[in-house]
């Protein structure tokens, strides 16, 4: 059995709508396991995305304004641990 991970939405009638079509090349029945996140997990994921976006924007700003450190210097700091 082959496993595919896809995201979907459950509509008002309880039907699954996949975000993208499955390109398997054949018609067949499938076994579906639905994982529904708890409210706290969804909030954590949203906070995580927000933090990631903030970190990326900060890094991009630093790169564009020349606030960078040579890679050799970064490696030196890592090797001393």
MOPAC internal coordinates of N, CA, C and O (Angstrom, degrees):
PM7 1SCF
backbone

  N    0.0000 0     0.00 0     0.00 0    0    0    0
  C    1.4412 1     0.00 0     0.00 0    1    0    0
  C    1.5236 1   108.66 1     0.00 0    2    1    0
  O    1.2310 1   120.46 1   -41.51 1    3    2    1
  N    1.3084 1   116.73 1   138.49 1    3    2    1
  C    1.4575 1   123.63 1   179.90 1    5    3    2
  C    1.5259 1   109.18 1  -101.74 1    6    5    3
  O    1.2310 1   119.74 1   -41.62 1    7    6    5
  N    1.3253 1   118.10 1   138.38 1    7    6    5
  C    1.4658 1   122.18 1   179.75 1    9    7    6
  C    1.5203 1   110.03 1  -107.98 1   10    9    7
  O    1.2310 1   120.76 1   -43.30 1   11   10    9
  N    1.3075 1   116.16 1   136.70 1   11   10    9
  C    1.4593 1   123.34 1   174.60 1   13   11   10
  C    1.5171 1   107.95 1  -127.06 1   14   13   11
  O    1.2310 1   120.51 1   -41.47 1   15   14   13
  N    1.3072 1   116.63 1   138.53 1   15   14   13
  C    1.4637 1   120.21 1   175.96 1   17   15   14
  C    1.5151 1   107.77 1  -108.31 1   18   17   15
  O    1.2310 1   120.80 1   -58.61 1   19   18   17
  N    1.3222 1   116.08 1   121.39 1   19   18   17
  C    1.4602 1   121.60 1   179.11 1   21   19   18
  C    1.5227 1   108.70 1  -135.59 1   22   21   19
  O    1.2310 1   120.76 1   -23.13 1   23   22   21
  N    1.2981 1   116.15 1   156.87 1   23   22   21
  C    1.4550 1   121.12 1   176.18 1   25   23   22
  C    1.5205 1   108.50 1   -99.56 1   26   25   23
  O    1.2310 1   120.96 1   -31.61 1   27   26   25
  N    1.3247 1   115.78 1   148.39 1   27   26   25
  C    1.4525 1   121.52 1  -178.98 1   29   27   26
  C    1.5230 1   108.93 1  -149.13 1   30   29   27
  O    1.2310 1   121.59 1   -11.32 1   31   30   29
  N    1.3264 1   114.56 1   168.68 1   31   30   29
  C    1.4539 1   121.77 1   176.66 1   33   31   30
  C    1.5186 1   108.44 1  -122.53 1   34   33   31
  O    1.2310 1   120.72 1   -39.66 1   35   34   33
  N    1.3265 1   116.23 1   140.34 1   35   34   33
  C    1.4566 1   120.52 1   174.90 1   37   35   34
  C    1.5225 1   107.17 1   -93.61 1   38   37   35
  O    1.2310 1   120.38 1   -58.60 1   39   38   37
  N    1.3374 1   116.89 1   121.40 1   39   38   37
  C    1.4656 1   120.18 1  -178.04 1   41   39   38
  C    1.5324 1   111.42 1   -84.03 1   42   41   39
  O    1.2310 1   120.43 1     2.97 1   43   42   41
  N    1.3194 1   116.78 1  -177.03 1   43   42   41
  C    1.4526 1   122.61 1  -177.09 1   45   43   42
  C    1.5103 1   114.44 1   -62.25 1   46   45   43
  O    1.2310 1   120.00 1   157.39 1   47   46   45
  N    1.3351 1   117.61 1   -22.61 1   47   46   45
  C    1.4540 1   121.56 1   178.47 1   49   47   46
  C    1.5242 1   112.22 1   -95.17 1   50   49   47
  O    1.2310 1   120.23 1  -174.42 1   51   50   49
  N    1.3410 1   117.17 1     5.58 1   51   50   49
  C    1.4581 1   120.60 1   179.34 1   53   51   50
  C    1.5242 1   113.79 1    81.57 1   54   53   51
  O    1.2310 1   120.34 1  -167.46 1   55   54   53
  N    1.3244 1   116.95 1    12.54 1   55   54   53
  C    1.4595 1   121.41 1   179.69 1   57   55   54
  C    1.5245 1   109.84 1   -90.15 1   58   57   55
  O    1.2310 1   120.81 1   -35.54 1   59   58   57
  N    1.3318 1   116.05 1   144.46 1   59   58   57
  C    1.4642 1   120.92 1   176.71 1   61   59   58
  C    1.5231 1   110.36 1   -85.64 1   62   61   59
  O    1.2310 1   120.87 1   -45.00 1   63   62   61
  N    1.3270 1   115.95 1   135.00 1   63   62   61
  C    1.4622 1   121.96 1   173.39 1   65   63   62
  C    1.5241 1   106.47 1  -121.45 1   66   65   63
  O    1.2310 1   120.53 1   -67.99 1   67   66   65
  N    1.3290 1   116.59 1   112.01 1   67   66   65
  C    1.4645 1   120.91 1  -179.22 1   69   67   66
  C    1.5183 1   110.53 1   -70.08 1   70   69   67
  O    1.2310 1   120.61 1   -35.26 1   71   70   69
  N    1.3281 1   116.45 1   144.74 1   71   70   69
  C    1.4601 1   120.80 1   177.62 1   73   71   70
  C    1.5203 1   111.58 1   -66.22 1   74   73   71
  O    1.2310 1   120.19 1   146.87 1   75   74   73
  N    1.3263 1   117.24 1   -33.13 1   75   74   73
  C    1.4638 1   122.78 1  -179.66 1   77   75   74
  C    1.5283 1   108.07 1  -139.19 1   78   77   75
  O    1.2310 1   119.83 1   -33.16 1   79   78   77
  N    1.3208 1   117.93 1   146.84 1   79   78   77
  C    1.4744 1   119.32 1   179.45 1   81   79   78
  C    1.5286 1   111.25 1   -67.41 1   82   81   79
  O    1.2310 1   121.17 1   -29.03 1   83   82   81
  N    1.3242 1   115.37 1   150.97 1   83   82   81
  C    1.4630 1   121.08 1   174.70 1   85   83   82
  C    1.5203 1   107.70 1   -84.94 1   86   85   83
  O    1.2310 1   120.39 1   -56.49 1   87   86   85
  N    1.3000 1   116.86 1   123.51 1   87   86   85
  C    1.4603 1   121.67 1  -178.22 1   89   87   86
  C    1.5216 1   109.08 1  -101.07 1   90   89   87
  O    1.2310 1   120.70 1  -104.63 1   91   90   89
  N    1.3187 1   116.26 1    75.37 1   91   90   89
  C    1.4540 1   120.44 1  -177.45 1   93   91   90
  C    1.5162 1   112.17 1   -97.83 1   94   93   91
  O    1.2310 1   120.06 1   163.06 1   95   94   93
  N    1.3194 1   117.48 1   -16.94 1   95   94   93
  C    1.4595 1   119.93 1   177.70 1   97   95   94
  C    1.5091 1   115.01 1    81.15 1   98   97   95
  O    1.2310 1   119.60 1  -174.68 1   99   98   97
  N    1.3311 1   118.36 1     5.32 1   99   98   97
  C    1.4566 1   119.17 1   178.47 1  101   99   98
  C    1.5206 1   109.90 1  -154.58 1  102  101   99
  O    1.2310 1   121.05 1   -23.77 1  103  102  101
  N    1.3219 1   115.60 1   156.23 1  103  102  101
  C    1.4582 1   120.92 1   175.58 1  105  103  102
  C    1.5190 1   108.18 1   -89.96 1  106  105  103
  O    1.2310 1   120.35 1   -52.79 1  107  106  105
  N    1.3048 1   116.93 1   127.21 1  107  106  105
  C    1.4533 1   120.09 1   178.13 1  109  107  106
  C    1.5157 1   109.85 1  -160.41 1  110  109  107
  O    1.2310 1   121.19 1   -18.23 1  111  110  109
  N    1.3068 1   115.33 1   161.77 1  111  110  109
  C    1.4655 1   120.30 1   174.45 1  113  111  110
  C    1.5239 1   108.17 1   -79.64 1  114  113  111
  O    1.2310 1   121.16 1   -27.77 1  115  114  113
  N    1.3216 1   115.40 1   152.23 1  115  114  113
  C    1.4610 1   120.73 1  -179.67 1  117  115  114
  C    1.5187 1   109.36 1  -133.46 1  118  117  115
  O    1.2310 1   121.23 1   -21.54 1  119  118  117
  N    1.2992 1   115.26 1   158.46 1  119  118  117
  C    1.4592 1   121.96 1   173.19 1  121  119  118
  C    1.5250 1   106.72 1   -98.96 1  122  121  119
  O    1.2310 1   120.50 1   -47.76 1  123  122  121
  N    1.3230 1   116.66 1   132.24 1  123  122  121
  C    1.4593 1   121.17 1  -175.76 1  125  123  122
  C    1.5225 1   109.76 1  -118.55 1  126  125  123
  O    1.2310 1   120.83 1   -49.23 1  127  126  125
  N    1.3252 1   116.01 1   130.77 1  127  126  125
  C    1.4625 1   122.22 1   172.79 1  129  127  126
  C    1.5230 1   105.58 1  -115.91 1  130  129  127
  O    1.2310 1   120.17 1   -56.44 1  131  130  129
  N    1.3139 1   117.29 1   123.56 1  131  130  129
  C    1.4637 1   121.65 1  -177.53 1  133  131  130
  C    1.5215 1   108.90 1  -105.55 1  134  133  131
  O    1.2310 1   120.40 1   -55.87 1  135  134  133
  N    1.3172 1   116.84 1   124.13 1  135  134  133
  C    1.4569 1   123.09 1   176.98 1  137  135  134
  C    1.5260 1   107.63 1  -107.96 1  138  137  135
  O    1.2310 1   120.44 1   -65.10 1  139  138  137
  N    1.3135 1   116.77 1   114.90 1  139  138  137
  C    1.4612 1   121.49 1  -178.47 1  141  139  138
  C    1.5239 1   107.98 1  -106.56 1  142  141  139
  O    1.2310 1   120.03 1   -62.09 1  143  142  141
  N    1.3412 1   117.55 1   117.91 1  143  142  141
  C    1.4689 1   119.21 1  -177.59 1  145  143  142
  C    1.5208 1   111.27 1   -68.88 1  146  145  143
  O    1.2310 1   121.41 1   -34.55 1  147  146  145
  N    1.3204 1   114.90 1   145.45 1  147  146  145
  C    1.4556 1   120.87 1   172.50 1  149  147  146
  C    1.5301 1   107.90 1   -70.11 1  150  149  147
  O    1.2310 1   120.19 1   -20.64 1  151  150  149
  N    1.3147 1   117.23 1   159.36 1  151  150  149
  C    1.4666 1   121.11 1  -178.27 1  153  151  150
  C    1.5263 1   111.19 1   -56.34 1  154  153  151
  O    1.2310 1   119.82 1   139.21 1  155  154  153
  N    1.3375 1   117.95 1   -40.79 1  155  154  153
  C    1.4642 1   121.02 1  -178.61 1  157  155  154
  C    1.5283 1   111.27 1   -65.99 1  158  157  155
  O    1.2310 1   120.23 1   144.50 1  159  158  157
  N    1.3503 1   117.17 1   -35.50 1  159  158  157
  C    1.4646 1   120.43 1   178.58 1  161  159  158
  C    1.5229 1   110.73 1   -66.31 1  162  161  159
  O    1.2310 1   120.32 1   139.39 1  163  162  161
  N    1.3231 1   117.00 1   -40.61 1  163  162  161
  C    1.4641 1   120.87 1   179.47 1  165  163  162
  C    1.5206 1   110.39 1   -64.61 1  166  165  163
  O    1.2310 1   120.17 1   139.35 1  167  166  165
  N    1.3362 1   117.28 1   -40.65 1  167  166  165
  C    1.4605 1   121.01 1   178.28 1  169  167  166
  C    1.5207 1   110.88 1   -64.95 1  170  169  167
  O    1.2310 1   120.26 1   138.02 1  171  170  169
  N    1.3452 1   117.10 1   -41.98 1  171  170  169
  C    1.4635 1   120.88 1   179.12 1  173  171  170
  C    1.5203 1   110.81 1   -62.82 1  174  173  171
  O    1.2310 1   120.53 1   138.27 1  175  174  173
  N    1.3403 1   116.59 1   -41.73 1  175  174  173
  C    1.4616 1   120.53 1   179.69 1  177  175  174
  C    1.5237 1   110.54 1   -63.48 1  178  177  175
  O    1.2310 1   120.20 1   138.06 1  179  178  177
  N    1.3285 1   117.21 1   -41.94 1  179  178  177
  C    1.4579 1   121.30 1   179.97 1  181  179  178
  C    1.5294 1   110.17 1   -64.99 1  182  181  179
  O    1.2310 1   120.29 1   137.91 1  183  182  181
  N    1.3567 1   117.04 1   -42.09 1  183  182  181
  C    1.4532 1   120.75 1   177.12 1  185  183  182
  C    1.5236 1   110.65 1   -63.92 1  186  185  183
  O    1.2310 1   120.64 1   141.02 1  187  186  185
  N    1.3376 1   116.38 1   -38.98 1  187  186  185
  C    1.4537 1   121.25 1   179.62 1  189  187  186
  C    1.5262 1   110.60 1   -63.58 1  190  189  187
  O    1.2310 1   120.38 1   136.77 1  191  190  189
  N    1.3359 1   116.89 1   -43.23 1  191  190  189
  C    1.4686 1   120.71 1   178.09 1  193  191  190
  C    1.5146 1   110.53 1   -63.12 1  194  193  191
  O    1.2310 1   120.73 1   138.95 1  195  194  193
  N    1.3246 1   116.20 1   -41.05 1  195  194  193
  C    1.4577 1   120.88 1   179.68 1  197  195  194
  C    1.5276 1   110.71 1   -63.25 1  198  197  195
  O    1.2310 1   120.31 1   135.84 1  199  198  197
  N    1.3278 1   117.01 1   -44.16 1  199  198  197
  C    1.4650 1   121.17 1   178.99 1  201  199  198
  C    1.5263 1   110.90 1   -64.63 1  202  201  199
  O    1.2310 1   120.52 1   139.47 1  203  202  201
  N    1.3271 1   116.62 1   -40.53 1  203  202  201
  C    1.4599 1   120.91 1   178.79 1  205  203  202
  C    1.5272 1   110.86 1   -62.75 1  206  205  203
  O    1.2310 1   120.46 1   136.06 1  207  206  205
  N    1.3272 1   116.73 1   -43.94 1  207  206  205
  C    1.4584 1   121.05 1   179.04 1  209  207  206
  C    1.5272 1   110.31 1   -63.62 1  210  209  207
  O    1.2310 1   120.36 1   138.31 1  211  210  209
  N    1.3222 1   116.91 1   -41.69 1  211  210  209
  C    1.4655 1   120.51 1   178.01 1  213  211  210
  C    1.5285 1   110.82 1   -61.16 1  214  213  211
  O    1.2310 1   120.38 1   133.45 1  215  214  213
  N    1.3439 1   116.88 1   -46.55 1  215  214  213
  C    1.4645 1   121.22 1   179.49 1  217  215  214
  C    1.5185 1   111.44 1   -61.70 1  218  217  215
  O    1.2310 1   120.44 1   139.40 1  219  218  217
  N    1.3564 1   116.77 1   -40.60 1  219  218  217
  C    1.4633 1   119.96 1   179.06 1  221  219  218
  C    1.5254 1   110.65 1   -63.54 1  222  221  219
  O    1.2310 1   120.79 1   134.52 1  223  222  221
  N    1.3219 1   116.09 1   -45.48 1  223  222  221
  C    1.4783 1   119.28 1  -179.72 1  225  223  222
  C    1.5230 1   110.95 1   -61.21 1  226  225  223
  O    1.2310 1   120.65 1   139.37 1  227  226  225
  N    1.3327 1   116.36 1   -40.63 1  227  226  225
  C    1.4627 1   120.80 1   178.39 1  229  227  226
  C    1.5344 1   110.32 1   -63.08 1  230  229  227
  O    1.2310 1   120.67 1   133.21 1  231  230  229
  N    1.3338 1   116.33 1   -46.79 1  231  230  229
  C    1.4679 1   120.58 1   179.84 1  233  231  230
  C    1.5280 1   111.26 1   -63.13 1  234  233  231
  O    1.2310 1   120.43 1   139.07 1  235  234  233
  N    1.3313 1   116.78 1   -40.93 1  235  234  233
  C    1.4663 1   121.04 1   179.62 1  237  235  234
  C    1.5274 1   110.16 1   -63.39 1  238  237  235
  O    1.2310 1   120.68 1   136.53 1  239  238  237
  N    1.3222 1   116.31 1   -43.47 1  239  238  237
  C    1.4671 1   120.91 1   178.31 1  241  239  238
  C    1.5272 1   110.19 1   -60.44 1  242  241  239
  O    1.2310 1   120.61 1   133.81 1  243  242  241
  N    1.3204 1   116.44 1   -46.19 1  243  242  241
  C    1.4609 1   120.09 1   179.85 1  245  243  242
  C    1.5196 1   111.35 1   -62.43 1  246  245  243
  O    1.2310 1   120.09 1   139.01 1  247  246  245
  N    1.3250 1   117.44 1   -40.99 1  247  246  245
  C    1.4682 1   120.79 1   179.38 1  249  247  246
  C    1.5240 1   110.86 1   -65.28 1  250  249  247
  O    1.2310 1   120.48 1   137.59 1  251  250  249
  N    1.3226 1   116.69 1   -42.41 1  251  250  249
  C    1.4597 1   120.63 1  -177.10 1  253  251  250
  C    1.5263 1   112.40 1   -72.08 1  254  253  251
  O    1.2310 1   120.01 1   156.23 1  255  254  253
  N    1.3209 1   117.59 1   -23.77 1  255  254  253
  C    1.4634 1   120.66 1  -179.46 1  257  255  254
  C    1.5284 1   112.20 1  -101.30 1  258  257  255
  O    1.2310 1   120.61 1  -169.97 1  259  258  257
  N    1.3379 1   116.43 1    10.03 1  259  258  257
  C    1.4618 1   120.43 1   175.32 1  261  259  258
  C    1.5194 1   115.02 1    77.25 1  262  261  259
  O    1.2310 1   120.12 1  -164.82 1  263  262  261
  N    1.3003 1   117.38 1    15.18 1  263  262  261
  C    1.4663 1   121.17 1   179.41 1  265  263  262
  C    1.5296 1   108.89 1   -88.63 1  266  265  263
  O    1.2310 1   120.88 1  -113.94 1  267  266  265
  N    1.3241 1   115.92 1    66.06 1  267  266  265
  C    1.4646 1   120.92 1  -175.89 1  269  267  266
  C    1.5161 1   111.23 1  -118.86 1  270  269  267
  O    1.2310 1   121.25 1   -15.85 1  271  270  269
  N    1.3218 1   115.21 1   164.15 1  271  270  269
  C    1.4636 1   122.56 1   177.47 1  273  271  270
  C    1.5261 1   107.25 1  -119.92 1  274  273  271
  O    1.2310 1   119.36 1   -45.61 1  275  274  273
  N    1.3356 1   118.82 1   134.39 1  275  274  273
  C    1.4663 1   119.86 1   177.51 1  277  275  274
  C    1.5264 1   111.27 1   -57.72 1  278  277  275
  O    1.2310 1   120.43 1   -37.47 1  279  278  277
  N    1.3226 1   116.79 1   142.53 1  279  278  277
  C    1.4598 1   122.20 1  -178.15 1  281  279  278
  C    1.5243 1   111.22 1   -57.50 1  282  281  279
  O    1.2310 1   119.95 1   140.08 1  283  282  281
  N    1.3200 1   117.69 1   -39.92 1  283  282  281
  C    1.4595 1   120.96 1   179.72 1  285  283  282
  C    1.5326 1   110.84 1   -57.76 1  286  285  283
  O    1.2310 1   120.74 1   141.33 1  287  286  285
  N    1.3061 1   116.18 1   -38.67 1  287  286  285
  C    1.4673 1   120.45 1   179.69 1  289  287  286
  C    1.5385 1   110.44 1   -68.81 1  290  289  287
  O    1.2310 1   120.21 1   142.93 1  291  290  289
  N    1.3133 1   117.20 1   -37.07 1  291  290  289
  C    1.4696 1   120.64 1   177.35 1  293  291  290
  C    1.5169 1   109.64 1   -63.86 1  294  293  291
  O    1.2310 1   120.13 1   134.81 1  295  294  293
  N    1.3434 1   117.36 1   -45.19 1  295  294  293
  C    1.4665 1   121.00 1   179.91 1  297  295  294
  C    1.5154 1   111.47 1   -62.12 1  298  297  295
  O    1.2310 1   120.30 1   142.13 1  299  298  297
  N    1.3320 1   117.03 1   -37.87 1  299  298  297
  C    1.4587 1   120.59 1   178.93 1  301  299  298
  C    1.5211 1   110.16 1   -58.96 1  302  301  299
  O    1.2310 1   120.55 1   137.54 1  303  302  301
  N    1.3196 1   116.55 1   -42.46 1  303  302  301
  C    1.4489 1   120.51 1   179.83 1  305  303  302
  C    1.5199 1   112.59 1   -65.88 1  306  305  303
  O    1.2310 1   120.53 1   145.10 1  307  306  305
  N    1.3363 1   116.58 1   -34.90 1  307  306  305
  C    1.4679 1   121.24 1  -179.52 1  309  307  306
  C    1.5260 1   112.36 1   -75.15 1  310  309  307
  O    1.2310 1   120.57 1   143.34 1  311  310  309
  N    1.3268 1   116.51 1   -36.66 1  311  310  309
  C    1.4657 1   121.11 1  -176.83 1  313  311  310
  C    1.5229 1   111.93 1   -71.76 1  314  313  311
  O    1.2310 1   119.71 1   155.61 1  315  314  313
  N    1.3253 1   118.16 1   -24.39 1  315  314  313
  C    1.4522 1   120.14 1  -176.49 1  317  315  314
  C    1.5220 1   112.40 1   -78.36 1  318  317  315
  O    1.2310 1   119.64 1   167.64 1  319  318  317
  N    1.3433 1   118.30 1   -12.36 1  319  318  317
  C    1.4742 1   121.39 1  -179.56 1  321  319  318
  C    1.4956 1   112.83 1   -74.20 1  322  321  319
  O    1.2310 1   120.10 1   180.00 1  323  322  321

